[in-house]
């Protein structure tokens, strides 16, 4: 009988993490097919019907490639950084409210932001451990970008928690029973969505992969299986950020209802398609434009909104 809860927990972990990894694999196919049709070409169409087995062959190819490590690199850190990146990316899913959540926390949103901040260390370690000037420059640019846009994300979350009254993610569903939060906070929703693009290093904010200057950024020295871990981590974060956007701004219904998961999946898919569409439509920002957007536009606006949402309840409470 003592083994029964352990079996349930292990099954819960597997039924959460394995579908995420499968979704990540086929997200790459969706992205490549969508970009190809937007650019008037066919994309992957050889392996399997309409190229549907392409993600499997790509994964096998990466895993069976010979692992190559630069001679001057730090052997432990060079291997640990991609492993830590994927571990943190998967751990970020634990407080997400699902029909069978792994963790149920009152401070789930705070835990998510903490783990998201720790992802910066994996990027920095990847660039530093490679002992390459190109990887290090890419890592420094990525870290500066990620840290900067986390300020905006944190302030937006403060505004939202003022309206819900708690950092519990399940409470956002209760708060949005009558009206979605996007209706009352649509400027913050737009800034949140753009900031998640920058936080996940996606176009037009993919300054870490400025091919003309940095070859491939912080992961330029990684090949084979370790590159696959970094790749999985990046796309896992993309799906996670869009799931979080749906929970925070686009109510997906009662968690215990049968329609919760399909509705959440559809909304997440639409937001993820927005990521792909943005990549196809917009050119890459210059680095000074990236920082100007945050420090001169997003930051003053989010501070003003945070002040507004803080003072309105206090003002209404003070009225006779």
N, C-alpha and C positions, 0 to 999 in steps of 0.2 A: 504493500500500500504506500510505502514511503517513496517508491520510484514513480508512482502515478503522476504527481505534480511535475516532477522533472521531465517526464516524457511529454506532458502537455506543453511545457515551456519550450522544449527543443522543437516540437512540432510547430509551435507558434512562430518561433524564429525562422524555421525553414520555409513555412508558408508565407512569410513576409518577405524574406530576403531573396529567395529564388525567383519569384515573379518580378521583383525589381530588376534583377540582373537580366532576365529575359526581356523585360521592357526596354532596358538600356540598349541591348543588342539590336532590337528591331527599331529603336529610335534612330540609330545610325542609318539604317536602311531607309526609313521614312525621310530623313534629312537629305540623303543623297538623291533619292528619287524626286523629292520636291524641288530641290535646287536644280536638278537636271532639266525638269520640265519648265521651270522658270527661265532657264537659259537655252531652251529649245534644243535639248539633246535627250538621249534615252536613259543615261545612268546605268546602274547595275541591272543587267537583263540576261546574263549567261547562266549563272549557277541557280538551278531550280527554275520553276515556272515564274516568269517575270522577275527573276533575280531574288526570289524570296529567301533562298538559302545562303545568300551572300554573307550575312553577319556570322553564320556558323563557320564558313571557310575563312573569313577574316580572323576570327578568334583562334581557330586551330593554327593558322599560319603564324600568328604572333606567339603563341605558346610553344610551338616547336622550333622557333628560330633560336640560333645559338645566342646565349646571353653574352653581350659584349660590355665590358666595363673599362673606362679609361684607366690607364696605368697609374696616374697621379691622384685618382679620386679616393675618397674615404670609403673603404669597403663596407663598413657597417652602416653608416649613414646613407650611402648610396642605395643600399637595398632596403633600409628601414623606411625611408621617406615615402616611396610609392605604397608600401604595405600600410603605413599609418594613414595615408590619404584615403585609401579605400575603406579602412576600418572606421575612420571618423565619419565618412560619408554614409556608411551603413548604420552607424550608431545614431546618426541624426534622425533616422526614421523611427526610433524607439518611442518617443513621446507623441508621435503623430496620432490623433484620434481616429482609430479604425474600429470596425465591429469587434475585433479581438486585439486590442492594443497590447504592445509588449510592456510599456510602462504607462501608468496613470499618475500624473504628477500635477500638483497645483501650480508649480513653477515650470511647466513644460516649455513655455515660450522662452523663458530665461535660459533653460538648458540648451535649447536650439541655438540661441544667439551665442552662447558660450562655446559650443562645439564648432559653430561656424567661424568664430574668431580663431580657434585653434587650427583651422585649415590653413591659415596663413603660414604657420610654422612648417607644414609639409612642403609648401611651395618654396619657402626660403631654404629649407634643408636640401631640397632637390637641386636647387641651383648652386648652393654652397658646396655640397658634397661632390659635385661633378668636377670641381677644381678647374673650371673653364670660364674664361672671362665673358663669353657670350651667354652661357647659362646663368652666370651670376648677375649680369646686367638685366636679363629677362626676369630673374627672380626678384630683383630689387624693384623693378617697374611693377611687377604683379603685386608685390606686397604693399607698395604705396597706394596702388589702385584699390585693392581689397580693403585695406584699413580705412581709406578715405570714405568709401561708399558705405561701410558699416556704420558710420556716424549717422548718415541719413536713415538707414534702415532702423537703427536703434531709436531715433527720435520719432519715426512714424509708428513704431510699435508702442512707444510711450503714449502717443495720442490714442491709439486703439485700446490700450488697456485702461485708459481713463474712462472710456465709454463702456467697456465691458465690466470693469471693476476687479479683474483678476488676470493672472498670467496663465490660467488654465485654458488650454486650447478648446476643450469641450464646451466651455462657457460661450465661445463665439457663436456656436450653433444656436444656443438659447437666445443670445442677444439678437440674432438675425431672424427670429421667427416671423416678425411682422415686416421687416424691411432689411434688405441687404445693406451692409456698411458701405458698399461702393456708392450708394445713393447719397449718403451724407458726407462721404470723405473721398469723392472722386479725384480731387487734385492729388491727394496723398496716394491714391491707388495708382495714378499715372507715374508719380515719382518713385513709388515702390517698384513698379514693373521695370522701369528704366534702370533703377539701382540693382535689381536682381540680374539684369543683363550684365552690368558692370561687375557685380560680385562673382558671377560664374564665368567671367572672362569671355563673354560671347560678343560677336560682332554687333554693333560697330565699336565695341569697347575691347576687342581682343588685342590690346597693345602688347600683351605678353608674347604673342606670336607674330610680331611685325617682321615678316620674312625678309623685307628689304634691309632691315637693320640687324635683326637678332637671329636669323635663320629659323629657329623654332622656339625661342624663349628658354625658359628654365628647364624644359624636358629635352633639350637638343641632344644630350648624350645618352638618352635612354632608348633601348631597343627591346624587341621581343616581349617577354612576359611582364617586365617591369613597366614598359610603356603601356601595355594593356591595362595594368592596374591604375595608372594615372588617367588613362582614357575613360575607364569605367567610373572612376571617382568624379571626373568632370561631368559626365552625362547623368550620373546619379544625382548630383547636386542640382542639375537643371530640372529634372523631374520633381525633386523635393521642393525646390523653390516655387514651382508652379502649383504643387499640391498645397503648400502653405498659403499661397495667394488665394486659392479657392476657399480655404478654410477661413481666412481672415476677412475677405471682402465679398465672396460669392457663396452664400450659404448653400451647402449641399444637402440639407435636410437632417432628419433625425439619424444619429449614428446607428441605432438599433434597427432601423427600417431596412427592408429588402432593397430599396431603391438607392440607398446612400452610396454604395460603391460604384454602380454604373454612372450615376450623375457626377460623382467626383471624378471618375475617369474621363468622362466626356469633356468636362470643363478644363481638366488638366491638359487634355489633348489639344483643345483649342488654344490655350495659352502657349503650349509648346510649339504649336504651328506658328504662333506669333513670333517666337524666337527665330524659327527657321525663315519666315518671311522677312524679318528684319535683316537677317544675314544676307539674303538675296537682294534686298532693295537698297541698303545703305552702305556707303563706303566707310572705311575705317577712320575714326577720329584721329587728329593729332593729339599728342600727349598734353599739350597746353590747353587744348579745347576740352579734353576729358576733365582736367582739374578745374578749369573755369566753370564748367557746367555744375560741378559739385559745390565748390567753395563760394561762388558768386551768385548762383541761382538756386540750387536745391537747398543748401544749408540755411540761408536767410528765410526761405519760404517755409521750410519745415519747423524752424524755430518759432516763426510767427504762428503757424498752425498749432504747435504744441502749447504756446502761451494762450491762444484762443480757447482751445479745448480744456485747458486747465482753469481759466478764469470764468468761463460760462457757468459751470456747476456751482462755483463759489458765489457768483453774483446772484444766481437764481435762489440759492439757499439763504442769502442775506435779505432777499425781498420779504416784506411783511405779508 
